[in-house]
Amino acid sequence: MDAIYILLIVFFTVVGIPIYFLPTIIATNRKHPNALPIFILNFFLGWSLIGWVAALIWSLIALPSPKKEFDPRYTSPFPFRDDSIDPDDWQNQSVEIDPHQVE
């Protein structure tokens, strides 16, 4: 009888701890910027269903996309190229700027 209790305790420990810390595991695997606060919420309030679900939702929230750095090697020197302009006549071209369209 004692062996069954020990096996149950081992089973629930091996299965229960990863399930309890599932929000923390997800946050660290996704390299979530708030992984430490998610762990703290999970550790202290995970015993309540509300705290565990809150930590799980927080760990699954979409991460902001990383900002793309400017790389001049892959940028065209003429980003707004107009093929209708004659390259040999570039000095005589006038540019009209509409102040309402400038961002």
Buried (B, 14 or more C-beta within 10 A) or exposed (E): EEEEEEEEEEEEEEEEEEEBBBBBBBBBEBEBEBBEEBBBBBBEBBEEEEBBEBBBEBBEEEEEEEEEEEEEEEEEEEEEEEEEEEEEEEEEEEEEEEEEEEE
